[in-house]
């Protein structure tokens, strides 16, 4: 009888966990509220970190964050409109690489981010990223996050994406 009770408890626990995960995935909304203070702070921080400057931020247009996995890992992306782009600062000396000249470690960062953004309709495609209209800035990596910033000159858009493991 004790064996049957343990077996039944295990089955019920497993069914309960699956039910919670299914409900959570149905309720979870990956679209982020870009008007909230946390999104605005993140946008200003990103622009300052890559030396564009927060004063150029016009608005945060899009935000996306995947549902965290069991270990808290997730992917996030944001699209920001800025007032102007000073092309003279988008140089290798300042950490920027033109999209059609990306190679090495930055190319790996681009590949890592683009594999996560396939379902994010507003994020630039690989073809776009590897064009002369986009400049790429790879923020310093730590062991858990892989951040990347893209500037699209044609419409003064900044895209920020990261995958956290």
C-alpha atoms as an extended CHARMM CRD file, in Angstrom:
* protein
*
       165  EXT
         1         1  UNK       CA              0.0000000000        0.0000000000        0.0000000000  PROA      1               0.0000000000
         2         2  UNK       CA              2.8550000000        2.4040000000        0.8530000000  PROA      2               0.0000000000
         3         3  UNK       CA              4.4490000000        1.7040000000       -2.5300000000  PROA      3               0.0000000000
         4         4  UNK       CA              1.1870000000        2.5340000000       -4.3130000000  PROA      4               0.0000000000
         5         5  UNK       CA              0.8110000000        5.7700000000       -2.2930000000  PROA      5               0.0000000000
         6         6  UNK       CA              4.3550000000        6.8920000000       -3.2120000000  PROA      6               0.0000000000
         7         7  UNK       CA              3.7260000000        6.0310000000       -6.8580000000  PROA      7               0.0000000000
         8         8  UNK       CA              0.4230000000        7.9360000000       -6.8640000000  PROA      8               0.0000000000
         9         9  UNK       CA              2.0510000000       10.9290000000       -5.1350000000  PROA      9               0.0000000000
        10        10  UNK       CA              4.8310000000       10.9660000000       -7.7710000000  PROA      10              0.0000000000
        11        11  UNK       CA              2.3280000000       10.8360000000      -10.6270000000  PROA      11              0.0000000000
        12        12  UNK       CA              0.1950000000       13.5960000000       -9.1090000000  PROA      12              0.0000000000
        13        13  UNK       CA              3.2560000000       15.7610000000       -8.5040000000  PROA      13              0.0000000000
        14        14  UNK       CA              4.4120000000       15.2630000000      -12.1010000000  PROA      14              0.0000000000
        15        15  UNK       CA              0.9690000000       16.0590000000      -13.5110000000  PROA      15              0.0000000000
        16        16  UNK       CA              0.7970000000       19.1510000000      -11.2770000000  PROA      16              0.0000000000
        17        17  UNK       CA              4.1560000000       20.4620000000      -12.4880000000  PROA      17              0.0000000000
        18        18  UNK       CA              3.2050000000       19.9160000000      -16.1290000000  PROA      18              0.0000000000
        19        19  UNK       CA             -0.1410000000       21.6680000000      -15.5660000000  PROA      19              0.0000000000
        20        20  UNK       CA              1.5630000000       24.6760000000      -13.9490000000  PROA      20              0.0000000000
        21        21  UNK       CA              4.0410000000       24.9410000000      -16.8220000000  PROA      21              0.0000000000
        22        22  UNK       CA              1.2850000000       24.7370000000      -19.4380000000  PROA      22              0.0000000000
        23        23  UNK       CA             -0.8090000000       27.3830000000      -17.6730000000  PROA      23              0.0000000000
        24        24  UNK       CA              2.2200000000       29.6530000000      -17.1730000000  PROA      24              0.0000000000
        25        25  UNK       CA              3.2130000000       29.4220000000      -20.8420000000  PROA      25              0.0000000000
        26        26  UNK       CA             -0.3450000000       30.2540000000      -21.9310000000  PROA      26              0.0000000000
        27        27  UNK       CA             -0.5560000000       33.2550000000      -19.6070000000  PROA      27              0.0000000000
        28        28  UNK       CA              2.9910000000       34.5580000000      -20.1720000000  PROA      28              0.0000000000
        29        29  UNK       CA              3.2570000000       37.5660000000      -22.4670000000  PROA      29              0.0000000000
        30        30  UNK       CA              6.7350000000       38.1200000000      -23.9560000000  PROA      30              0.0000000000
        31        31  UNK       CA              5.8940000000       41.6920000000      -25.0080000000  PROA      31              0.0000000000
        32        32  UNK       CA              7.3220000000       44.1190000000      -22.4650000000  PROA      32              0.0000000000
        33        33  UNK       CA              5.7170000000       47.3580000000      -21.2780000000  PROA      33              0.0000000000
        34        34  UNK       CA              8.2410000000       49.7930000000      -22.7210000000  PROA      34              0.0000000000
        35        35  UNK       CA              6.7280000000       52.7530000000      -20.8650000000  PROA      35              0.0000000000
        36        36  UNK       CA              7.5550000000       51.4270000000      -17.4210000000  PROA      36              0.0000000000
        37        37  UNK       CA             10.5110000000       52.9200000000      -15.5280000000  PROA      37              0.0000000000
        38        38  UNK       CA             12.5840000000       49.7220000000      -15.7120000000  PROA      38              0.0000000000
        39        39  UNK       CA             12.4630000000       49.6640000000      -19.5380000000  PROA      39              0.0000000000
        40        40  UNK       CA             13.2770000000       53.3660000000      -19.7230000000  PROA      40              0.0000000000
        41        41  UNK       CA             16.2020000000       52.9510000000      -17.3130000000  PROA      41              0.0000000000
        42        42  UNK       CA             17.5140000000       49.9960000000      -19.3130000000  PROA      42              0.0000000000
        43        43  UNK       CA             17.3570000000       52.0140000000      -22.5510000000  PROA      43              0.0000000000
        44        44  UNK       CA             19.2340000000       54.9590000000      -21.0230000000  PROA      44              0.0000000000
        45        45  UNK       CA             21.8560000000       52.6240000000      -19.5380000000  PROA      45              0.0000000000
        46        46  UNK       CA             22.4300000000       50.8740000000      -22.8800000000  PROA      46              0.0000000000
        47        47  UNK       CA             22.7960000000       54.1740000000      -24.7440000000  PROA      47              0.0000000000
        48        48  UNK       CA             25.2840000000       55.4510000000      -22.1670000000  PROA      48              0.0000000000
        49        49  UNK       CA             27.2680000000       52.2170000000      -22.0970000000  PROA      49              0.0000000000
        50        50  UNK       CA             27.8100000000       52.1990000000      -25.8590000000  PROA      50              0.0000000000
        51        51  UNK       CA             28.5950000000       55.9420000000      -25.8680000000  PROA      51              0.0000000000
        52        52  UNK       CA             25.5610000000       57.1340000000      -27.8220000000  PROA      52              0.0000000000
        53        53  UNK       CA             24.2500000000       59.0490000000      -24.8100000000  PROA      53              0.0000000000
        54        54  UNK       CA             20.8860000000       58.8510000000      -23.0760000000  PROA      54              0.0000000000
        55        55  UNK       CA             19.9420000000       62.3920000000      -24.1030000000  PROA      55              0.0000000000
        56        56  UNK       CA             19.4090000000       61.0990000000      -27.6580000000  PROA      56              0.0000000000
        57        57  UNK       CA             16.6630000000       58.6900000000      -26.5930000000  PROA      57              0.0000000000
        58        58  UNK       CA             13.3360000000       59.6850000000      -28.1470000000  PROA      58              0.0000000000
        59        59  UNK       CA             11.3250000000       56.6240000000      -27.1650000000  PROA      59              0.0000000000
        60        60  UNK       CA             11.4760000000       52.9030000000      -26.5560000000  PROA      60              0.0000000000
        61        61  UNK       CA              9.2660000000       51.3510000000      -29.2360000000  PROA      61              0.0000000000
        62        62  UNK       CA              9.4070000000       47.6020000000      -28.5680000000  PROA      62              0.0000000000
        63        63  UNK       CA             10.4330000000       45.2130000000      -25.8470000000  PROA      63              0.0000000000
        64        64  UNK       CA             10.4930000000       41.4300000000      -25.7120000000  PROA      64              0.0000000000
        65        65  UNK       CA             11.5310000000       38.9390000000      -23.0650000000  PROA      65              0.0000000000
        66        66  UNK       CA             11.2790000000       35.1860000000      -23.3840000000  PROA      66              0.0000000000
        67        67  UNK       CA              9.8620000000       33.1020000000      -20.5950000000  PROA      67              0.0000000000
        68        68  UNK       CA             12.6440000000       32.1670000000      -18.1610000000  PROA      68              0.0000000000
        69        69  UNK       CA             13.7360000000       28.5470000000      -18.0760000000  PROA      69              0.0000000000
        70        70  UNK       CA             14.2050000000       26.5430000000      -14.8640000000  PROA      70              0.0000000000
        71        71  UNK       CA             17.5770000000       28.1800000000      -14.2220000000  PROA      71              0.0000000000
        72        72  UNK       CA             16.3540000000       31.7360000000      -14.8870000000  PROA      72              0.0000000000
        73        73  UNK       CA             17.9090000000       31.9620000000      -18.3420000000  PROA      73              0.0000000000
        74        74  UNK       CA             16.0560000000       34.0850000000      -20.8480000000  PROA      74              0.0000000000
        75        75  UNK       CA             16.4030000000       36.2870000000      -23.9060000000  PROA      75              0.0000000000
        76        76  UNK       CA             15.4450000000       39.9520000000      -24.1680000000  PROA      76              0.0000000000
        77        77  UNK       CA             15.3850000000       42.5450000000      -26.9310000000  PROA      77              0.0000000000
        78        78  UNK       CA             14.4630000000       46.2240000000      -27.1860000000  PROA      78              0.0000000000
        79        79  UNK       CA             14.0730000000       48.7270000000      -30.0190000000  PROA      79              0.0000000000
        80        80  UNK       CA             14.7160000000       52.4200000000      -29.3340000000  PROA      80              0.0000000000
        81        81  UNK       CA             14.3170000000       55.4620000000      -31.5100000000  PROA      81              0.0000000000
        82        82  UNK       CA             16.9930000000       58.1180000000      -31.0870000000  PROA      82              0.0000000000
        83        83  UNK       CA             17.0600000000       61.7420000000      -32.1910000000  PROA      83              0.0000000000
        84        84  UNK       CA             20.3050000000       61.6440000000      -34.1400000000  PROA      84              0.0000000000
        85        85  UNK       CA             23.3120000000       59.4880000000      -34.9120000000  PROA      85              0.0000000000
        86        86  UNK       CA             26.8350000000       60.8710000000      -34.8490000000  PROA      86              0.0000000000
        87        87  UNK       CA             28.5000000000       58.5480000000      -37.3640000000  PROA      87              0.0000000000
        88        88  UNK       CA             31.9280000000       59.8800000000      -36.4160000000  PROA      88              0.0000000000
        89        89  UNK       CA             31.5930000000       58.1000000000      -33.0370000000  PROA      89              0.0000000000
        90        90  UNK       CA             30.6400000000       54.7360000000      -34.5710000000  PROA      90              0.0000000000
        91        91  UNK       CA             34.2470000000       53.7140000000      -35.0660000000  PROA      91              0.0000000000
        92        92  UNK       CA             36.3380000000       50.6990000000      -34.0370000000  PROA      92              0.0000000000
        93        93  UNK       CA             38.1620000000       52.9720000000      -31.5660000000  PROA      93              0.0000000000
        94        94  UNK       CA             34.8260000000       53.4250000000      -29.7760000000  PROA      94              0.0000000000
        95        95  UNK       CA             33.9540000000       49.7130000000      -30.0000000000  PROA      95              0.0000000000
        96        96  UNK       CA             31.7430000000       49.8480000000      -33.1080000000  PROA      96              0.0000000000
        97        97  UNK       CA             32.0090000000       47.7070000000      -36.2460000000  PROA      97              0.0000000000
        98        98  UNK       CA             30.0200000000       48.2150000000      -39.4260000000  PROA      98              0.0000000000
        99        99  UNK       CA             27.7140000000       45.2550000000      -40.0580000000  PROA      99              0.0000000000
       100       100  UNK       CA             29.3130000000       44.2430000000      -43.3330000000  PROA      100             0.0000000000
       101       101  UNK       CA             32.7280000000       44.0760000000      -41.6080000000  PROA      101             0.0000000000
       102       102  UNK       CA             31.7770000000       41.9950000000      -38.5840000000  PROA      102             0.0000000000
       103       103  UNK       CA             34.0640000000       39.0470000000      -37.8480000000  PROA      103             0.0000000000
       104       104  UNK       CA             35.5690000000       37.0300000000      -35.0390000000  PROA      104             0.0000000000
       105       105  UNK       CA             34.1320000000       37.3660000000      -31.5460000000  PROA      105             0.0000000000
       106       106  UNK       CA             31.5830000000       39.9990000000      -32.5430000000  PROA      106             0.0000000000
       107       107  UNK       CA             30.3410000000       37.7750000000      -35.3790000000  PROA      107             0.0000000000
       108       108  UNK       CA             29.7850000000       35.0300000000      -32.7910000000  PROA      108             0.0000000000
       109       109  UNK       CA             27.8330000000       37.4830000000      -30.6180000000  PROA      109             0.0000000000
       110       110  UNK       CA             25.7140000000       38.5060000000      -33.6210000000  PROA      110             0.0000000000
       111       111  UNK       CA             25.0170000000       34.8640000000      -34.4830000000  PROA      111             0.0000000000
       112       112  UNK       CA             24.1060000000       34.0930000000      -30.8550000000  PROA      112             0.0000000000
       113       113  UNK       CA             21.6160000000       36.9660000000      -30.6980000000  PROA      113             0.0000000000
       114       114  UNK       CA             20.1070000000       36.4000000000      -34.1480000000  PROA      114             0.0000000000
       115       115  UNK       CA             19.2860000000       32.7810000000      -33.4210000000  PROA      115             0.0000000000
       116       116  UNK       CA             17.0670000000       34.0300000000      -30.5650000000  PROA      116             0.0000000000
       117       117  UNK       CA             15.4080000000       36.8400000000      -32.5480000000  PROA      117             0.0000000000
       118       118  UNK       CA             13.9330000000       34.7610000000      -35.3740000000  PROA      118             0.0000000000
       119       119  UNK       CA             10.4290000000       35.1740000000      -33.8780000000  PROA      119             0.0000000000
       120       120  UNK       CA             10.8450000000       38.8550000000      -32.9850000000  PROA      120             0.0000000000
       121       121  UNK       CA              9.3920000000       40.4840000000      -36.1030000000  PROA      121             0.0000000000
       122       122  UNK       CA             10.7250000000       44.0090000000      -35.4970000000  PROA      122             0.0000000000
       123       123  UNK       CA             14.3470000000       42.9460000000      -34.8620000000  PROA      123             0.0000000000
       124       124  UNK       CA             16.7050000000       43.2620000000      -37.8710000000  PROA      124             0.0000000000
       125       125  UNK       CA             17.3250000000       40.1190000000      -39.8940000000  PROA      125             0.0000000000
       126       126  UNK       CA             20.7850000000       38.6390000000      -40.4470000000  PROA      126             0.0000000000
       127       127  UNK       CA             20.9250000000       40.1720000000      -43.9260000000  PROA      127             0.0000000000
       128       128  UNK       CA             20.1430000000       43.5960000000      -42.4760000000  PROA      128             0.0000000000
       129       129  UNK       CA             22.6430000000       43.2620000000      -39.6360000000  PROA      129             0.0000000000
       130       130  UNK       CA             25.4240000000       42.3450000000      -42.0450000000  PROA      130             0.0000000000
       131       131  UNK       CA             24.8580000000       45.4520000000      -44.1870000000  PROA      131             0.0000000000
       132       132  UNK       CA             26.6100000000       48.8330000000      -44.2900000000  PROA      132             0.0000000000
       133       133  UNK       CA             23.4980000000       50.4910000000      -42.7610000000  PROA      133             0.0000000000
       134       134  UNK       CA             23.9980000000       48.7790000000      -39.3960000000  PROA      134             0.0000000000
       135       135  UNK       CA             26.7370000000       49.3100000000      -36.8390000000  PROA      135             0.0000000000
       136       136  UNK       CA             27.3680000000       46.6690000000      -34.1770000000  PROA      136             0.0000000000
       137       137  UNK       CA             28.6030000000       47.1940000000      -30.6200000000  PROA      137             0.0000000000
       138       138  UNK       CA             29.2640000000       44.2220000000      -28.3850000000  PROA      138             0.0000000000
       139       139  UNK       CA             28.9390000000       45.1810000000      -24.7390000000  PROA      139             0.0000000000
       140       140  UNK       CA             31.3400000000       43.5200000000      -22.3210000000  PROA      140             0.0000000000
       141       141  UNK       CA             30.2590000000       39.9500000000      -21.6760000000  PROA      141             0.0000000000
       142       142  UNK       CA             30.1180000000       38.3490000000      -18.3140000000  PROA      142             0.0000000000
       143       143  UNK       CA             29.7670000000       34.6440000000      -17.7690000000  PROA      143             0.0000000000
       144       144  UNK       CA             25.9540000000       34.8580000000      -17.8170000000  PROA      144             0.0000000000
       145       145  UNK       CA             24.9170000000       37.5250000000      -20.3370000000  PROA      145             0.0000000000
       146       146  UNK       CA             25.7460000000       38.0890000000      -23.9910000000  PROA      146             0.0000000000
       147       147  UNK       CA             24.6350000000       41.6610000000      -24.8600000000  PROA      147             0.0000000000
       148       148  UNK       CA             24.6820000000       43.2820000000      -28.2800000000  PROA      148             0.0000000000
       149       149  UNK       CA             23.7200000000       46.7560000000      -29.5510000000  PROA      149             0.0000000000
       150       150  UNK       CA             22.8670000000       47.5780000000      -33.1740000000  PROA      150             0.0000000000
       151       151  UNK       CA             22.4170000000       51.0300000000      -34.7010000000  PROA      151             0.0000000000
       152       152  UNK       CA             20.4910000000       51.2940000000      -37.9560000000  PROA      152             0.0000000000
       153       153  UNK       CA             21.4470000000       54.5750000000      -39.6120000000  PROA      153             0.0000000000
       154       154  UNK       CA             18.5530000000       54.8110000000      -42.0950000000  PROA      154             0.0000000000
       155       155  UNK       CA             15.8860000000       55.3940000000      -39.4340000000  PROA      155             0.0000000000
       156       156  UNK       CA             17.9500000000       56.2080000000      -36.3060000000  PROA      156             0.0000000000
       157       157  UNK       CA             17.0030000000       53.0260000000      -34.4930000000  PROA      157             0.0000000000
       158       158  UNK       CA             18.9770000000       51.2840000000      -31.7760000000  PROA      158             0.0000000000
       159       159  UNK       CA             18.3840000000       47.6160000000      -31.0450000000  PROA      159             0.0000000000
       160       160  UNK       CA             19.5700000000       45.9920000000      -27.8460000000  PROA      160             0.0000000000
       161       161  UNK       CA             19.4810000000       42.2600000000      -27.3000000000  PROA      161             0.0000000000
       162       162  UNK       CA             20.8900000000       39.8610000000      -24.7440000000  PROA      162             0.0000000000
       163       163  UNK       CA             20.6960000000       36.2280000000      -23.8420000000  PROA      163             0.0000000000
       164       164  UNK       CA             21.1860000000       35.3640000000      -20.2220000000  PROA      164             0.0000000000
       165       165  UNK       CA             22.0290000000       31.8340000000      -19.1740000000  PROA      165             0.0000000000
